[in-house]
Amino acid sequence: VILTVPASFDASARELTREAALAAGLPDGLVLLEEPQAATYAWLAAVGDRWRKSVHVDDRVLVCDIGGGTTDLTLVEVAEVDGELVLERIAVGNHLLVGGDNMDVALAWHVSQLFAEKGIDLDPWQSISLWHACRNAKETLLAADGPETHTISVPGRGSRLIGGLVSVEVNRQQTIDLLAGGFFPQCSLSDKPSRARMSGFQEIGLPYEADTAITRHLAAFLSQHSADHPVTHVVFNGGVFKADQLRLALLNQLQAWFPDRPPAIVEGSEDLDFAVARGAGFYGWTCLHGGVRIRGGTSRSYYVGVETAGLAIPGAPRPLKALCVVPRGMEEGTECDVPATPIGLVIGEAARFRFFSSSIRADDVPGTSLTRWAVDELAETDSLEATLPREDDSDDEYVPVTFRSRITELGVFELWCVHAPSGREWKLEFSVRDDAEVTA
């Protein structure tokens, strides 16, 4: 069973997905596959061996997957191994909560102003109907042969309007300006998403992006991972790109950034609705029968937070350093010993174990120790709360251990804490359950 997830999911989110899948009755041997990779596999399935003739060594393929609620970015590089072309996933973007739903809401707001100009104040029930109508209008107006105007209607209200409709005409060019200009504005490759000043009081909810300009998020992603290496091909995926004008707006931006060899849409990537499902099926077939596989391993490097020794300061937490235990690109089914001086492992009492990840620090290797880092370099994942068992005849509060990391075939990150003198080992796994999984 192949289950697809956003490439931006970290180890905790993947473990949560796996837990939900098992609770739903899926088999324990299920495999998680990143959705942009699945879209790439759909391209490979569609063209067969012809893909080797359409790309060259060092080409870079941008997979841009924009669905209803999220934007998922992935970079795949063409490499050569033993005379054969291979594909390597070299970078994934952050989890961006901006997508087609934002566009539907933007168009619905614009249309509600047109209703207001006619003296019609829509109630919440009508607003929901308007939202759905705008989703269909968006795809109709932004199609390559879209009409110059489109009528949007919602059910009327009041005793004289029962069973009736209220309608307005929406202009195609205004819709293009609103959506293509608002979500795919032309910008420089050096631009970054704007960060608006936050209100002191915030409603608790999902961390939606303050800047809806997807091109600026893409510019920041490419500046981090491909500033000196042009994108040569692009795979579009997700329902947003059913709108030809939005696909064209993003393609024009990419070609403006890389004019020497303008990126081209890869052949056979037109199936926007079922590409991920077809690609996942093809990936499962290659697992059984062999075939081209996208290499890449983990999309992030992972770190453990180690509290440093030193004099205590009232009211101040002890400084923390981050020790790299998994490098970016570590392959599934492999493990590595982490070269470092022994670290004290708390046993016999409840302790909090902190983990961090980075999609930026590609050069860190196991054993790299960070004492300072920029805010956007490391992101803290869900910490683990656990009590590690001690020997019955021991009253030690901690033992010196070294680390061994393993990425299982299912993509689960295991951290083994090894006490060499006794041969004892403790295993920690990323988990979102109240009780972390601990094995001694």
N, C-alpha and C positions, 0 to 999 in steps of 0.2 A: 504494500500500500504506500503510495507516494502522496504526501500532504504538503501543499505549497504554503509558504509564509512570506511576508515582506522581507527583502534582503536586509532592511534596517533593523529587524528584530535582533536584540542582543540575546545572550545565553539565557537570561531569566525569562524573557518573553517566549523563547523557543521551548523552554522547559514547561512553561504554563500551557502552551499549545499542545505539547505532547501529553501532559496530564489530562487536559480536556478531551483529547482524542481517545485516550485509554478509557476514560470514564464513559465515553460514548460507545464503547465496545469495539473500537478498532484494535487490530492485533498489536502486540508488543513490539514487533519488528518493523513498525512503520518507519518510513524515511521522510525527513523534512527537506524540502527543496525550495530554494529561494525563487520567488515569482519572476524576477527579471531573467534568471537563468532558465527557468521553464520557458519563457517567451523566446529566448535564444535557441533552446532545443527545438521549439516549434519551427523556427526558421531553418534549422539544420534538417529537420524531418521533411520540410516542404521542398528543399532544393537538393537533398541528397549530397553526393560527393561534389556537386558543382560549387559548393561554398569555397572549396580550396582554390578555385579559379577566380573567384570574385574578390579575394583578399590576399594580402601579401604579408610577409614577416614585418613586424613592428606596427602594423595597422592597429588602430584602436576603435572598438565598437562601443558606442554609447547606447545603453538600453534605458529608455525613458518610459517609465510605467506610471501613468497618471489615471487613477481610478476615481471613484466617487468621492472618497475622503482623504486620500493620501497621494503623495508623489514619491516614487521610489526610483533612485538613480544607481546605475551600476556601470562600471567600465570593464570591458573585456579586451585583452590584448592578444594579438596573433603572434605566436612564437614558433620556433623550429626546434624539434628534439629528434635526434637521430635521423635527420633528413625528412621528417614528417611535420606538417603544419599542425599545431595544437592551439587550443584556446585556453587562456588563463584569466580568471577573474582577478583583477588587481585592486579594485576599490569599490566600496558601496557608500551611498550617502546616508545622512542622518534621517531619522523618521520625521517626515514633513507632513503635518496635518493641513494640507491644502490640496484641493482637487476639484472635481466636477461639481460637488455639492456647493462649494463656494460660488462657482459660476452660476449655478441655478438660482441661488439666493440673490446674487448681484443683479441678475436679469429680472427676478421677481420684484426686487426693490424698485428698479427702474420702471417696470410696468405699473407698479402700484402708484407711482407718481403720475403716470398717464391717467390712471383711473381717478386720482385725486383732482386732476385738472378738469375732469368732467363732473366733479362733485360727488364722486362715489368713494365712500370710505369703507374699505373692505374689513369685514370682521375676521377673527382668527380662523373660523371654518373656511371662509372664502380664500384666505391667505394660503392655507394648505393646498386647496385646489389650484390656486395660482402657481404655486411652486411646481406641482407636477406638470401643469400646462407649459411652464417655461422650460422644463427639461426637454420636452418634445420640440418646442419652438426653437431652442438653441440648435439642435441637430438639423432641423429643417432649414433655418436661415443661414447656417454656416456651412452647408453642403456646397460642393463645387458649383452646382447648378441651382442653388437656392433662389427662391423668389425674392422680389424686391421688398415685398411686405408680407406679413403673416398676421392673421387674426388670432388673438388670444381671448378666450371666453371663460368665464367662471359662472357658476350658478348664481342666480339673483336671490334676493331676500325680500321679505315683506309680503303682505297679502296680495298685492297686485302683481308680484313677480314670481309667485310659486310656479315652478316648472319652467321659468324663463331663464335667460342668460343675459349677462352684461359683458360687453366686448370692447376691445381697443385694437387698433392696428399698430404693429411693431415694425419698424424700418430695419431692413437688412444691414445697411451701412452703419447705422447707429449701434446695432448689436455687435458688429465686428469691432467697432471702435471701443465699445464698452468692455468686451470680453478679451479680445486679442490685445487691445491696448492696456487693459488693466491687469491681465494675468501673464501676458507674454510681451511686455514692453521691450523695445530695443535698449540695450545697455552695453557698457564696456565689460570686457572679461575680468577687469580688476574690481568691478562693483561687488558690493556685498549687500545682503538683505538689511533693510533698515530696522532699527530696534526702537520702537516708540516708547516714550516714558510711560511706565505702568501706574495705574491708579493705586492708591494706598489700600483700597478694599477691592478684593477680587472674588467673584463667584467661583466656587470650587468646581472644576470640570476638566475637560481635556485641554492640553496645551496647544491650541490652534496657533498657527503662524500669524504674527502680527503683520508681516509683509506678504501680500498675496502675489507678488511678482515672481512667478516661477523661474523666469529667466535670470533673476538676480541670485536665487538659490542655486541654480545650475552654474552660474558664473563662479560662485564661491566654491562649489564642488570641483569644478574643472581646474580652478586656480590652485587648489590644494593637491590635486592628484594628476593633473595633466597640463600644467602651465606651459611647459616647453615641448610638449608632444601633442600634435594636433589630432583631433578626432577625425577619423576618415569615413566612418559609417555610423548609421543610427538605426536602431530598432525601436519603433513606436509601439506601445502597448497600452491598453486601457480604453475605456469608453469615451474619454474626453477627445481622443483623436479620431473618433468618427466624424467630427466636425472638420472638414477639409481646411477651413480658414485657420483653425488653431494649429493644425499640423503644419501648415505652410508658414505660419508666424514663427514657430519654433525652428523650423528648418532654415528659414531666412536668417534668423539670429545666429545659428551655428555656422552658416556659410559666411556671415559677416565676420565672425571671430576667426575663422580659418579660411581666408580667401584663396590661398595658394593652391589648396586642394579641397574644394568645397565638399563637406560630408554628403554622402548619398544614402538614401533609404535602401536597406538591403532587400534583395528580391525575396518574395515569399513570406513577408511579414505583415500581410494585410489583414489577417484574421484577428481582429481586435477583441472579439467576444470570447473565443475559445482557445486562443493561443496558449494560455497558461495550462489549461487542461490537456490540450494535445501535446504540449511540450513535456508535461509531467509523465504522460503515458509513454512518450518516446524515450524519456530518460529511464523509465522502468524497463523498457525493452532492451536498452543498451546495457543495463545492469545484468540482464540474463544472457544476452547474446553477443555482447561486445559492440564496440563502435566508438565514435568520437565522444569524449567526455570533457566537460569544462573543468579545468583544474583551478585551484585557488585556495582550498582549505578555509580556515576561519577568516571572516571578513574584518575582524578586529584583533588587536593585541589585548591581553588581559593581565591584570596586576592584582597583587594582594596588598592591602594596607597594613603596614608594620608600624606600631607605635614605638617611637624612639625612646631610648633611656636618657635620663637627665634629671636635673633638679626640678621639683614641682613648683609651679607658680599658681598662687591662689586664684581661682576663677578662670584659669586658662587651660585648655586641653593640651595634652602632650603633642608635640609635633608628630606628623605622620609622614612616612616615606612610602613610595609605591614601588614594589618589586615586580618586575616583569616575569610572569611564569608561563605565558603562552604568547609566542610571537604571531604577528599577523601572517596568515597564509599557512598555518600549521594544518597538515592534512588529517582528515578523519582516519581513525584506526591507527594513529601513531602516538608515541609518548616521548617525553624528554625529561632528563634530569636537569634541575635548575641549579647552576653553579653559584653558590653564595655561602657566606658564613652561616653557621646554624642560627636558627631563629627560635625564640622561646615560644612554645605552644602551651596555652593554658588548658589544663585538664582538671576534671573533678568538680568544676563549678561552671555556672552559666557564663558564656562569653559571646561577644559579638564579633563576627568575622566580616571584614569589609573588603569588597572587591571593586575594581575599576576597569574600564575598558576604553580603548581609543581606536578610532578609525583613521587617525591622522599620523600617528607615530609608527611609520612602517619600518624603521630601521632598528627598533629596539629588539634585543634578543633576550632569551631567558637569562636572568641574572642581572639585567640592567636595573639599576636602582635610581629612582628619581626623588630628590628632596624638594624640588620646586617644579611647578608646571603651570602653564597658562590655563585660564578657565575653560577654554574650548578644546584643550588637548585631551583631558581625561574626563570621563563621565562615570559617576558612581552608580553601580548596579545595585540590585536588591541585596542587602546584607543578610547574613545567616546568623540566627540565634540558636546556639546549641551548647550542650554540655557533653564534652568528650570524656569517656570513661577512663579511670585510672586503675592501676592494679590494686587488688584488695588490700595488700600489705604495704601500700605506698601512701605517703601523705604529701608527695610532691605537688606543688601548685602549678608547675610548668616543667616541660622537658625540652631539651634542645633538639630541633628537627631540621632536616633539609626537605626540599620539595621535589616531587615528581609529578609532572602534568600529563594528562592523557585526554585526547579527544576521541570519543568512542565512534563506532561506525554510524551511530544514530545522531552524531553531532552534539552529544552531551559532554560538557567540560567536567572532568574529574581532577581534583587536586589531592594528591597523596602526601601526607605528612609522615616522614620516615625518621624513626629514632634508631640510629644505627647500632648503638651498644646493645639494645635489647631485641632488635629486630621487629619491634612493634610498628604498626602502620595505622594511620587514621585517614579515612577518605571523606572529603567534602565534595558535594555536588551543588551546582546552582539549582535552587528550588524556590518556588514562591509559596510553598506551604508554610503553615505556622511553625512546624517542627522541621528543621533541616535534616536531610538524610545524612547520617553519620555511621560509618562502619569502622570498627576497631579490629 
